[in-house]
Amino acid sequence: MRLVYLVTGLGDSALLLPGSVALLGYLVWRRHARVALAWLAALALCLGLTALPKVAFLACGGHLTALRMDSPSGHASFSAAFYGACAVVAAFHRPRLQRIAIHAAAIMLVLLIGASRVAIGVHSPEEVLSGLLIGGLCVQAFALAGVPAERKPIRIAPLALVLALIALPVVATGRHLSAEAFLEGIADRLAPAVGCDARP
């Protein structure tokens, strides 16, 4: 069971937020301005599309019984967006077999993180799938908008080292960062305005 928690920790915001900043900083440092802007836009889109349904559900106490959903899984959406973007960056202008291997590894990792959320009972499969859909769409947008101008692979060894240094203390110590309390505060303020005063 400990392995499941280690895997789910790889999708925690305590890791992915600094990782996202590191990815952005690396792209700026490498002077890939177009790719950096595309990543910033994809990240904002992912966080927004994940947060909006969460706030809506929290504000009115909604639950889609038929779909077994309370809100999309943030771990799933953020993981799909972040690791997917890392795979896209790593695969730019590489041979076909290398691209397939890189993307397959990222997909496997994201699916394992999603499965871990179901395994520990914090999300239903439907909530994880909805999160994966959000993150996947954002990765597709990033891949289409962020192709670097130069026709050569982006060197990723320094970025991989930085991400490993961030990941080790976060995963090893079980640090956790959640936006739920912040989103609940927003939902509490919005509930009366949208006619959801009966929020449980």
Backbone hydrogen bonds in HBPLUS format (Angstrom, degrees):
<---DONOR---> <-ACCEPTOR-->    atom                        ^
c    i                          cat <-CA-CA->   ^        H-A-AA   ^      H-
h    n   atom  resd res      DA  || num        DHA   H-A  angle D-A-AA Bond
n    s   type  num  typ     dist DA aas  dist angle  dist       angle   num
A0004-VAL N   A0001-MET O   3.04 MM   3  5.20 122.2  2.38  98.6 112.8     1
A0005-TYR N   A0001-MET O   3.25 MM   4  6.72 151.9  2.34 148.9 155.7     2
A0006-LEU N   A0002-ARG O   2.95 MM   4  6.30 147.9  2.06 147.8 157.6     3
A0007-VAL N   A0003-LEU O   2.93 MM   4  6.20 155.4  1.99 149.1 155.3     4
A0008-THR N   A0004-VAL O   2.90 MM   4  6.16 163.4  1.93 149.2 154.0     5
A0009-GLY N   A0005-TYR O   2.94 MM   4  6.00 138.1  2.12 134.3 145.2     6
A0010-LEU N   A0007-VAL O   2.99 MM   3  5.37 145.6  2.11 107.4 117.2     7
A0011-GLY N   A0008-THR O   3.04 MM   3  5.49 160.0  2.08 110.4 116.8     8
A0012-ASP N   A0009-GLY O   3.17 MM   3  5.09 167.6  2.19 106.5 108.3     9
A0015-LEU N   A0012-ASP O   3.02 MM   3  5.61 152.4  2.10 114.3 121.9    10
A0016-LEU N   A0012-ASP O   2.95 MM   4  6.19 170.8  1.95 151.7 154.6    11
A0017-LEU N   A0013-SER O   2.94 MM   4  5.30 164.2  1.96 132.3 136.6    12
A0019-GLY N   A0015-LEU O   3.00 MM   4  6.03 147.1  2.12 141.8 152.1    13
A0020-SER N   A0016-LEU O   2.76 MM   4  5.81 146.8  1.87 140.0 147.9    14
A0021-VAL N   A0017-LEU O   3.06 MM   4  6.38 155.5  2.12 149.9 156.2    15
A0022-ALA N   A0018-PRO O   2.84 MM   4  6.05 153.3  1.91 145.0 152.9    16
A0023-LEU N   A0019-GLY O   2.89 MM   4  6.15 153.9  1.95 146.4 153.2    17
A0024-LEU N   A0020-SER O   2.96 MM   4  6.19 160.7  2.00 145.7 151.0    18
A0025-GLY N   A0021-VAL O   2.81 MM   4  6.01 167.0  1.83 152.2 156.1    19
A0026-TYR N   A0022-ALA O   2.85 MM   4  5.96 154.7  1.91 146.2 153.3    20
A0027-LEU N   A0023-LEU O   3.03 MM   4  6.23 161.3  2.07 148.8 153.1    21
A0028-VAL N   A0024-LEU O   3.00 MM   4  6.28 156.6  2.06 151.0 157.7    22
A0029-TRP N   A0025-GLY O   2.84 MM   4  6.00 160.9  1.87 147.8 153.7    23
A0030-ARG N   A0026-TYR O   2.87 MM   4  6.10 148.3  1.97 146.5 155.0    24
A0032-HIS N   A0027-LEU O   2.85 MM   5  5.24 171.0  1.86 164.1 161.0    25
A0031-ARG N   A0028-VAL O   2.92 MM   3  4.91 154.7  1.98 104.7 111.4    26
A0036-ALA N   A0032-HIS O   2.90 MM   4  6.15 159.9  1.94 157.1 163.7    27
A0037-LEU N   A0033-ALA O   2.93 MM   4  6.13 163.1  1.96 153.3 156.8    28
A0038-ALA N   A0034-ARG O   3.00 MM   4  6.16 154.2  2.07 142.0 149.6    29
A0039-TRP N   A0035-VAL O   2.90 MM   4  6.14 152.6  1.97 147.6 154.7    30
A0040-LEU N   A0036-ALA O   2.95 MM   4  6.21 159.3  1.99 149.1 154.8    31
A0041-ALA N   A0037-LEU O   2.96 MM   4  6.16 159.0  2.00 148.0 153.3    32
A0042-ALA N   A0038-ALA O   2.91 MM   4  6.08 159.2  1.95 146.0 152.2    33
A0043-LEU N   A0039-TRP O   2.82 MM   4  5.94 158.6  1.86 151.5 157.2    34
A0044-ALA N   A0040-LEU O   3.01 MM   4  6.17 163.0  2.04 145.4 150.0    35
A0045-LEU N   A0041-ALA O   2.92 MM   4  6.09 156.8  1.98 146.5 153.4    36
A0046-CYS N   A0042-ALA O   2.91 MM   4  6.08 158.9  1.96 146.5 152.0    37
A0047-LEU N   A0043-LEU O   2.96 MM   4  6.19 172.8  1.96 157.9 159.1    38
A0048-GLY N   A0044-ALA O   2.91 MM   4  5.97 156.6  1.97 144.9 152.1    39
A0049-LEU N   A0045-LEU O   2.86 MM   4  5.98 167.4  1.88 152.9 156.4    40
A0050-THR N   A0046-CYS O   3.00 MM   4  6.11 137.6  2.19 142.4 153.7    41
A0051-ALA N   A0047-LEU O   2.88 MM   4  5.95 157.6  1.93 145.0 151.5    42
A0052-LEU N   A0048-GLY O   2.96 MM   4  5.97 167.5  1.98 155.0 157.6    43
A0055-VAL N   A0051-ALA O   2.87 MM   4  6.12 163.2  1.89 162.2 165.8    44
A0056-ALA N   A0052-LEU O   2.97 MM   4  6.19 160.6  2.01 150.3 156.2    45
A0057-PHE N   A0053-PRO O   2.86 MM   4  6.04 164.2  1.88 152.0 155.6    46
A0058-LEU N   A0054-LYS O   2.88 MM   4  6.04 161.5  1.91 150.3 156.1    47
A0059-ALA N   A0055-VAL O   2.79 MM   4  5.86 155.1  1.85 149.8 156.5    48
A0060-CYS N   A0056-ALA O   3.32 MM   4  6.47 158.5  2.37 145.9 149.4    49
A0061-GLY N   A0057-PHE O   2.76 MM   4  5.37 110.8  2.24 139.4 154.6    50
A0062-GLY N   A0057-PHE O   2.97 MM   5  4.63 134.4  2.18 127.8 135.2    51
A0064-LEU N   A0069-MET O   2.87 MM   5  5.10 148.4  1.97 154.5 159.5    52
A0067-LEU N   A0064-LEU O   3.03 MM   3  5.40 129.2  2.29 105.7 119.0    53
A0068-ARG N   A0064-LEU O   2.81 MM   4  5.80 109.3  2.31 143.7 163.3    54
A0069-MET N   A0064-LEU O   3.13 MM   5  5.10 161.3  2.17 129.7 135.4    55
A0068-ARG N   A0065-THR O   3.10 MM   3  4.83 152.6  2.18  97.3 105.8    56
A0073-SER N   A0127-GLU O   3.04 MM  54  5.40 154.7  2.11 130.4 123.2    57
A0077-SER N   A0073-SER O   3.05 MM   4  6.33 167.6  2.07 151.3 154.4    58
A0078-PHE N   A0074-GLY O   2.90 MM   4  5.81 167.4  1.91 149.7 153.9    59
A0079-SER N   A0075-HIS O   2.94 MM   4  5.80 155.1  2.00 138.4 146.4    60
A0080-ALA N   A0076-ALA O   2.96 MM   4  6.01 163.0  1.99 145.3 150.4    61
A0081-ALA N   A0077-SER O   2.98 MM   4  6.17 159.5  2.02 147.4 153.1    62
A0082-PHE N   A0078-PHE O   2.82 MM   4  5.96 170.8  1.83 154.6 157.5    63
A0083-TYR N   A0079-SER O   2.88 MM   4  5.72 150.1  1.97 147.8 155.4    64
A0084-GLY N   A0080-ALA O   3.01 MM   4  5.35 135.9  2.21 121.0 134.0    65
A0085-ALA N   A0081-ALA O   2.93 MM   4  5.89 150.2  2.02 133.9 141.9    66
A0086-CYS N   A0082-PHE O   2.90 MM   4  6.22 159.0  1.95 152.4 158.5    67
A0087-ALA N   A0083-TYR O   2.96 MM   4  6.14 152.7  2.04 140.3 147.5    68
A0088-VAL N   A0084-GLY O   2.91 MM   4  6.20 153.3  1.98 145.7 153.4    69
A0089-VAL N   A0085-ALA O   2.90 MM   4  6.15 165.5  1.92 155.4 158.3    70
A0090-ALA N   A0086-CYS O   2.88 MM   4  6.06 161.1  1.92 146.6 152.5    71
A0091-ALA N   A0087-ALA O   2.89 MM   4  5.95 139.4  2.06 142.8 153.3    72
A0092-PHE N   A0088-VAL O   3.13 MM   4  6.19 121.9  2.49 143.4 155.6    73
A0094-ARG N   A0091-ALA O   3.13 MM   3  5.48 151.1  2.22 142.4 134.0    74
A0098-GLN N   A0095-PRO O   3.09 MM   3  5.42 119.1  2.48 106.1 120.7    75
A0099-ARG N   A0095-PRO O   3.00 MM   4  6.32 157.3  2.05 155.4 162.8    76
A0100-ILE N   A0096-ARG O   2.95 MM   4  6.25 160.8  1.99 155.3 160.1    77
A0101-ALA N   A0097-LEU O   3.03 MM   4  6.22 161.6  2.06 145.9 150.6    78
A0102-ILE N   A0098-GLN O   2.94 MM   4  6.13 162.2  1.98 152.5 157.2    79
A0103-HIS N   A0099-ARG O   2.97 MM   4  6.13 170.9  1.98 155.0 157.5    80
A0104-ALA N   A0100-ILE O   2.87 MM   4  5.94 156.0  1.93 147.5 155.0    81
A0105-ALA N   A0101-ALA O   3.02 MM   4  6.15 156.6  2.08 144.9 150.4    82
A0106-ALA N   A0102-ILE O   3.12 MM   4  6.39 158.2  2.17 147.0 152.7    83
A0107-ILE N   A0103-HIS O   2.92 MM   4  6.10 164.1  1.94 152.1 156.5    84
A0108-MET N   A0104-ALA O   2.96 MM   4  6.11 160.7  2.00 147.6 152.8    85
A0109-LEU N   A0105-ALA O   3.04 MM   4  6.25 160.1  2.08 146.8 151.9    86
A0110-VAL N   A0106-ALA O   2.97 MM   4  6.20 166.5  1.99 154.6 158.0    87
A0111-LEU N   A0107-ILE O   2.91 MM   4  6.09 160.5  1.95 151.4 157.0    88
A0112-LEU N   A0108-MET O   2.96 MM   4  6.15 152.4  2.04 146.0 153.6    89
A0113-ILE N   A0109-LEU O   2.98 MM   4  6.28 154.4  2.05 149.2 156.1    90
A0114-GLY N   A0110-VAL O   2.94 MM   4  6.21 161.1  1.98 149.4 154.6    91
A0115-ALA N   A0111-LEU O   2.85 MM   4  6.05 159.5  1.89 147.8 153.6    92
A0116-SER N   A0112-LEU O   2.92 MM   4  6.09 145.8  2.04 141.9 151.1    93
A0117-ARG N   A0113-ILE O   3.25 MM   4  6.60 139.5  2.42 142.7 152.0    94
A0117-ARG N   A0114-GLY O   3.15 MM   3  5.34 131.0  2.41  98.9 111.2    95
A0119-ALA N   A0115-ALA O   2.90 MM   4  6.15 157.9  1.95 149.0 156.1    96
A0120-ILE N   A0116-SER O   3.05 MM   4  6.20 150.0  2.14 144.8 149.7    97
A0122-VAL N   A0117-ARG O   3.18 MM   5  5.76 146.3  2.30 168.7 172.5    98
A0121-GLY N   A0118-VAL O   3.03 MM   3  5.05 153.0  2.11 102.2 110.6    99
A0127-GLU N   A0124-SER O   3.09 MM   3  5.21 120.0  2.47  99.5 113.8   100
A0128-VAL N   A0124-SER O   3.08 MM   4  6.42 157.4  2.13 154.5 160.8   101
A0129-LEU N   A0125-PRO O   2.86 MM   4  6.09 160.5  1.89 150.5 156.1   102
A0130-SER N   A0126-GLU O   2.94 MM   4  6.14 155.2  2.01 144.8 151.1   103
A0131-GLY N   A0127-GLU O   3.08 MM   4  6.28 152.0  2.16 139.8 147.2   104
A0132-LEU N   A0128-VAL O   2.85 MM   4  6.15 157.7  1.90 152.7 159.3   105
A0133-LEU N   A0129-LEU O   2.89 MM   4  6.10 149.0  1.99 144.6 153.0   106
A0134-ILE N   A0130-SER O   3.09 MM   4  6.36 157.6  2.14 144.8 149.7   107
A0135-GLY N   A0131-GLY O   2.97 MM   4  6.24 174.6  1.97 158.1 158.8   108
A0136-GLY N   A0132-LEU O   2.77 MM   4  5.79 156.1  1.82 144.3 152.1   109
A0137-LEU N   A0133-LEU O   2.98 MM   4  6.10 158.6  2.03 148.1 152.7   110
A0138-CYS N   A0134-ILE O   3.13 MM   4  6.40 154.2  2.20 148.0 155.1   111
A0139-VAL N   A0135-GLY O   2.96 MM   4  6.24 149.7  2.06 147.5 155.8   112
A0140-GLN N   A0136-GLY O   3.01 MM   4  6.27 156.2  2.07 146.9 153.2   113
A0141-ALA N   A0137-LEU O   3.02 MM   4  6.30 155.5  2.08 144.3 150.6   114
A0142-PHE N   A0138-CYS O   2.92 MM   4  6.16 155.2  1.98 143.7 150.8   115
A0143-ALA N   A0139-VAL O   2.80 MM   4  6.04 160.8  1.84 153.9 158.8   116
A0144-LEU N   A0140-GLN O   3.04 MM   4  6.22 150.3  2.13 145.4 152.7   117
A0145-ALA N   A0141-ALA O   3.01 MM   4  6.14 152.1  2.09 146.9 154.3   118
A0146-GLY N   A0142-PHE O   2.79 MM   4  5.49 145.1  1.91 151.9 158.5   119
A0160-ALA N   A0156-ILE O   2.87 MM   4  6.06 161.7  1.90 160.7 166.3   120
A0161-LEU N   A0157-ALA O   3.05 MM   4  6.29 152.5  2.13 150.7 157.4   121
A0162-VAL N   A0158-PRO O   3.08 MM   4  6.37 159.8  2.12 148.9 153.7   122
A0163-LEU N   A0159-LEU O   2.92 MM   4  6.16 165.8  1.94 157.5 161.0   123
A0164-ALA N   A0160-ALA O   2.96 MM   4  6.10 151.5  2.05 141.7 149.6   124
A0165-LEU N   A0161-LEU O   3.01 MM   4  6.26 153.7  2.08 147.4 154.2   125
A0166-ILE N   A0162-VAL O   3.02 MM   4  6.33 142.2  2.17 144.8 155.3   126
A0167-ALA N   A0163-LEU O   2.82 MM   4  5.98 159.2  1.86 148.3 154.7   127
A0168-LEU N   A0164-ALA O   3.01 MM   4  6.05 164.8  2.03 152.5 154.6   128
A0171-VAL N   A0167-ALA O   2.87 MM   4  5.86 178.0  1.87 167.5 168.1   129
A0172-ALA N   A0168-LEU O   2.92 MM   4  5.77 159.0  1.97 147.9 154.9   130
A0173-THR N   A0169-PRO O   3.08 MM   4  5.83 153.5  2.15 135.8 141.6   131
A0175-ARG N   A0170-VAL O   3.15 MM   5  5.24 140.8  2.31 145.9 152.5   132
A0183-LEU N   A0179-ALA O   2.87 MM   4  6.12 162.5  1.90 160.7 166.3   133
A0184-GLU N   A0180-GLU O   2.78 MM   4  5.96 150.2  1.87 149.7 158.5   134
A0185-GLY N   A0181-ALA O   3.04 MM   4  6.28 148.5  2.14 141.9 149.6   135
A0186-ILE N   A0182-PHE O   3.15 MM   4  6.53 153.4  2.22 144.9 151.6   136
A0187-ALA N   A0183-LEU O   2.88 MM   4  6.11 160.2  1.91 147.7 153.6   137
A0188-ASP N   A0184-GLU O   2.85 MM   4  6.06 153.8  1.91 147.9 154.4   138
A0189-ARG N   A0185-GLY O   3.22 MM   4  6.47 150.3  2.31 141.9 148.7   139
A0190-LEU N   A0186-ILE O   2.93 MM   4  6.18 146.9  2.04 148.2 158.4   140
A0191-ALA N   A0187-ALA O   2.85 MM   4  5.81 147.1  1.95 152.2 159.0   141
A0193-ALA N   A0190-LEU O   2.94 MM   3  5.25 114.9  2.38 107.9 124.7   142
A0194-VAL N   A0190-LEU O   3.09 MM   4  6.35 140.9  2.24 158.2 170.0   143
A0196-CYS N   A0191-ALA O   2.71 MM   5  4.69 164.8  1.74 152.0 146.9   144
A0195-GLY N   A0192-PRO O   3.21 MM   3  5.08 163.5  2.24 101.7 105.4   145
A0199-ARG N   A0196-CYS O   3.21 MM   3  5.80 142.4  2.36 123.3 122.1   146
